Every structure is written in structure tokens, then in C-alpha cells.
Amino acid sequence: MIARRTSPTNIGLALLADLAAHDFGWLETDALLARLERTFHTVESLELWKGHILNWYDTRTLDPLEPRYVSTVDSGNLAACLLVLAHGLRELPADAAVLGVDEHTAVLIDLRAEDIEIRGRGGVTVRRSGDSVVLPSGTRLSVADLRDLVRGIRRAREGPGAGNEDGGAARGGGASHGGAGHGGAGCGGDRFTADGTADEPAQWSVLPLPEVMAAAERGFGAAAGARDAEAMVGVILELESAITQWEADTDEDQGTEQARALLRSLIGRLGRAARDGLADPRDRLRPAVEPLIALRTALRGEGNFAAADAIREALAATGLDVSDTPDGTRWRPTETV
């Protein structure tokens, strides 16, 4: 019987198990780093309490199990495991280069033509000395280009074709700097995409599902902030399409339940926007609120702070946030789309 739950202690021991497998020679360096990145990425997506990992999570949905609490014992175990892991990783060769190939991704190498092409859903990460570059599906480059990239990974930050007269170090994409990397926590890598941005839905097909979810949240938030209903719907449809593509592969089950939970959440937010309207709610509330704000200001000027505070509390009870600034009193609805 498999217990579908995990804890901070279990997570820490799983990380050390990966490190031990590498030390025994059962796991290559790139596989070790890939497993660690996936674990840290999952941990970052967990519900936390003031930054602390809760004690039990369902491994299928990543939802916390009841009762929810933080265990100092388990958190201490995780901290100790992280210290041991950090020490072990420092023993890896400092100048070692790692090529990490995403799941459902192929690297086709034509030795006769000395040409390399990346195909599939994910990409290939080239990492050395703490720097990394992600080459997405569709990238073509020569064996010599890859060799140069491995030998001087930092140079890749100058963009594709750096130091290459024919300008083709990573053909098929432009450079997007400062991205989060692929499927990992804090990779610090650069992702090459067709138009320089991974947030465009057109680029989601080459991203791991967790990055698609993050891009969808950012896109929906931006559309909601701009009160653009068409864009909000577009993000939902693109996310649904991405989930469907991932589910079409029966071998891939990483994160589809979480992605569908996000999809339902976005649909709910869209529904509330339809109910409340996308117009600025302050326009609707201003005729009723502004006179109360003016009265409160007058009361404060007279030193009647008790009455002024009563008005503020009454406005807060209706869902309005009132703040006093050097430029005067400001108010806004506390609930947003």
C-alpha cells in the first residue's frame, strides 16, 4: 500500500536519497540536478504558513492534510537535510557542464552534418558554473556551437550567435534574459523563444506545465488589471488547451490536477468580474463615499478622532480600504477581480 502523503522530513530525505544515488554512481549529474529542481519547484508551489512548510500534504493534489500545523521537529529535519545537501553539491566539479533534457524532448544529433536539433515539448538546459541557458524545442545549432556554449556558458548571455560570424549559435529563437529557467526553482537561466517572451500563449507549447500555469496567472492578472475581458477569456482558453495537450500524453501526469484547479479559479474570477462588471467600481461608489470621506476629514480637523474612526470602520466593513497620506485621504475597494 502506498501512502499518498509527504512531510518536510520525507522531502528532506528524498533530496538526500537523490544525492546518495549520485554518489554511488546510480544517477548522472544532470539527472540529479533535474530531480532536485523538480522537487524544489514543487515545494515552492505548496501552501505555506508564514513561509513554513506544513506537516502533511497529499502527493496527488499537493493540498495540505488536516489538521494543518507546522512541526518544529519536521522543519528541523528538513533544514538539516538541506545543509547536508548543500555540502554534497559543493563537492561537484566546479567546472562541470551539465546538459539537461526535459521530459518528452529529443536531441537529434547528425554527426555527419554536425548539426543538432531539439524537438518535443520541453527544451535542453546547458548549465555550467551556476549559469544556464535554455534552448527550447525547435532550436537548431551546430556541434561546434554547442561545444562553444558548454565551454563558455557565460558568453551565451550576450545572445544567440555571440562570437559567431554567421550569427547562428542557437538558430530558431531570440534571447530572453532573466527568465526563471525551466521547471526549476531559481534556475536563473535564459530561455530562447521566438519573440523573446515566455508569457505569450503562443510560446506555452514549449514550456513545462508549471511554467504555463505561472504565465497564465500573470497574464490573467494583467488582463484583469486592464479590465480586458477578451484577454481574460483568451488566457483561460489557452490554459485549457495547454492542459489538454499535456493530458493527451498518457505518460505525463505532472501537475495536470493543479493546472485544472488554477483553471477553475480563473473561471471563478472571470465569473465574479461578469457579475460585478469590469468598470472601475470606484466610479459607482464615488457619489456615496466621497461625502463621507469629506466629513471624516472635517472631523479629524476638529479633533473629533472618535467619530472619524467610526466612519473609517464603517467604510472598512463595507469592503473599502481607507488610508491617510500626505496628499490626503485615499480609498479603494479591498476586493479585486
N, C-alpha and C positions, 0 to 999 in steps of 0.2 A: 504494500500500500504506500502510495506517495502522499506525503503531507503537503498540500498546496499552500504553504506559508513560509515566510522567512523573517529573520530578525537581524538587528545590527551585528550580533555575534556571527550568525550564519554568513552574512555578507562579507565580513572581515575574513573569516576562514576560507571562504570561496576564493577571495583575492589571493590569499597565501597559497591555496591549492594550485592556482594557475602559476604562480611564481615557482613553486616546488616542481611542478611538471616541467617547466622550462629548465630549471637547474639540473633535473635528471635527464634532460635531453629528449623528453617526450613531446615538447612543444617548441616550435621555432619562435624566434624573437618576434617576427611580425604577427604570428598567431597570438602570442602572449599579449602584445600591445592591443591587438584588436579586441581580445576578450576583456581586458581591463577597461578599455574605452567604453565598450558596450555596458559593462557593469556600472561604471561611473555615470554614464548618460542616463541609465535607468534610475539610479539613486537620485539624480538631480530632478527627475520628474515626479518623485514621490511627494505625498503631502507631508509637510513637516510642521513642527510646533516650535516657533521661535528659533528656527534653524536646526532643530534637533530631529533626528530620525526617530519615528515612533517604534514601538517594540515589535509589532507584528503586522505584516502585510500579506494580502492574498497575492500569490505569484502569478495568477492568471489575469486579474484585473488591476493589480497594484493598489487596490483600495486598502486603507487601514482596517485591521480587525478590532472588534470590540472586546474588552474595553480599551479605549485609546489611552496610552500613557507612555512616558519616557522613562526608560530604565537606566539608572546611572551605571549599573553593572554591565549591561549590554553595550551601552555607549562607550564605556571604558574599554571593553574588549575590542570594539571596532577601532578606537583610537590607537590601541596597542598594535593591532594588525596593520594599520596604516603606517605606523612608524617602522615596523619590520619590512613592509613592502617598499617603502621609500629607500631604506638601506639596501635592499636587494636590487632595486632598479639602478641605484648609483653604481653598482658593480658591472653593469652592462658596458661594453666598449663605448667610449665617448664618441669615437668617430664612425661607429657602425651606421650604415644606411639601411633603412627598412622600406620595403615595398609592400604595402598593404592593399589587398584586392577585396573589394566589397563582395558580399554575397550576391549571387545571380549576376556576376560580372565576369567577363572573359578578357584576357590579354592575348591577342593574336600576334605572334612574332614570326615574321617571314625572314628567316636567316639568309636566304638567297638575296632578297631585295634589301635586307637590313632595315625593315620597316616594321613599326609596331602600331597596332590599332586596338582601342579599348571599346568593347561592346557590352551591352547589357543594361541593367537598371542602375547600377551604382557607379563607382569610379575607382581609381587607383591613387593611393596616397604615397607620396615619396617623402620620407622623413629622415633627417639627419641633424644631429646636434641641436635638437629642440626646435628646429624649423621644419615646416612641411608645406607641400604643395599638393593639391588635389586635382587630378586630371579626370574629368567626367567622361561618361560614355560618349563616343563619337570622336574623341581625340585621336589624332594620328601624329606620330613623331618617329624619327629615325632612331636606330640603336645608339648611334653616336650622340644624339640629343639627350637620350635617357642617361647615357653614361656621364655626360657633362652635368646633367641635372643632379645625379647622385653624388658626383664628386664635389660640386659646389652648390648645394641646395640654396644657400642664401642668395645667390645670383638670380634665382628664379623669381625673387620678389621684385625684380626690375621689370618683370613681364615676360610673356612668351617671346622667344626669339632673341633674348638678351645675349649679346656676344655672338650672334649668329647672322651672317651676312644675308642669308636667304630669308631671315625673319620667320623661321618655322619651327621653333623649339617645341611648340605644342599647337599644332595646326588644328583648327576646328573650334577655337574658343578664344575669347579675350580674357584678360586677367581681372579678377575681382578680389581686391585685397581686404584683409581684416575680417574675413569670414570666420565662422565658428568651426570650420573643419567638417568632417563627415562623420556623423553618427557618434561623436565622442564628446566628452566634457572638456571644454577648454583646450581644444587641439591647437588653436592659434594658426591654423593653416589657411592657404589661399585656395579659393575654388574658381576654376576657369569655367565660365559659362558663355553662352552665345552672345548675350548682350550686357554682361558684366554684373548681373544681379541675380541672386538665387531666390529672391522674393517674388519674381514674376511667375504666375501659374504655368506659363509655357515651359519653365525650367524644372517644374516639380517632378517630371518623369525620371530625372537623373538623380534625384535626392533620396536618401533613406527616409522611411516614413516618419520617424521622429522629427526630422528637419522640415518635412512637408507640413506637419502639424504646427510647428513653431512659425513657419512662414504664413500659414493660414490664420493663425491668431493675430500676427502682426498686420496682415492685410485687412482682416475684418475690423480690427481696432482702428486702423487708419480710415477705412471706409465709413465706419460709424462716426468717427470724429468729424469727417467731412460731410456727414449726413447724406451719403450717396447710396441710396437703396439699391440701385442697379449693381454697383460694385460689391455690396454686401452679399447679394444673391449670387453674383459671379464667384466669389470666394467659396461659398457653400457648395456650389455645383462642381467647382474644380476639386475641392477636397473629397467630395463623394466619388468623383471619377478616379482620383488617386487611390482611394481605399479599394474601390472595385478592382483596379489593376493589380494591387497587391494581393487581394483575396483570390484572384484568378490563378495564382500560383499556389498549388496545394501544399508546397514545401515551405511556404513563408507564412509564419503566424506571429511575427514580431510587431506587436503594437496595434493590430487592427481593432481590438476591442477599445483601447484607449482613444484611437482615432475616431471611432464611431461615437464614443462619449463626447468628444470635442464637437463632432458634427451636430449631435443633438443639442449641445449647449449653444452653438451658434444659431441653430434654427430657433431655439427659445429666445435668444436675444433679438433675432430678427422679428419674431412674433411680438415681443414687447415693444419694439420700435413701431410696428404696424399699429399696435393698439394705442400707443401714446402719441404717435405722429413723429415725423422726423424734423419738424420745425423746432427751432430753439424754444424750449419750454419757458425760458425767461421772458420771451415776448408775451406769452399767455398769462404769466403770473405777475408781470411788472405792475399793472394797474392796481393790484391788491397789495403787493409787497412794498412798493416804493413809499406810499404814505406811512406805513408802519416803520420803515427804516428812518424816514424823516422825523417821525415822532420820537423814536428811540434816540436819535442824535440830539434832539432838543432836550430830552430828559437827562441825557448824560451831561449836556452843557449846564443844566440847572443843578447838577449834583445828585439827581434822583436815580442813583445807580440800581436800586432795587427794582424800580419799575422798568428801567431799561433792560435789566437782565431778564425780567419776566417776559418782555416782548421777544427777546432773543430765544429764550427757551421755548416759547410758543411757536416761533418760526421753525426751530430745530425739530419740534415734534411733528411738524407737517412735512419734514424732509428737506429743509433748507439749511444750508451752512452759512452762517453769518460771521464775518471776520472784520476786525478793525485794523486798518492800515494807515500809514502816514498820509496816504492820499484820500482817506475817507473810508466809510463802511462799504464793504462789498458783500454780495450774497450770490449764491448759486445753488441749484438743486444738488443734493448729495447722491442721488441715483442717476447713473448714466446708462446709455444703451450698452 
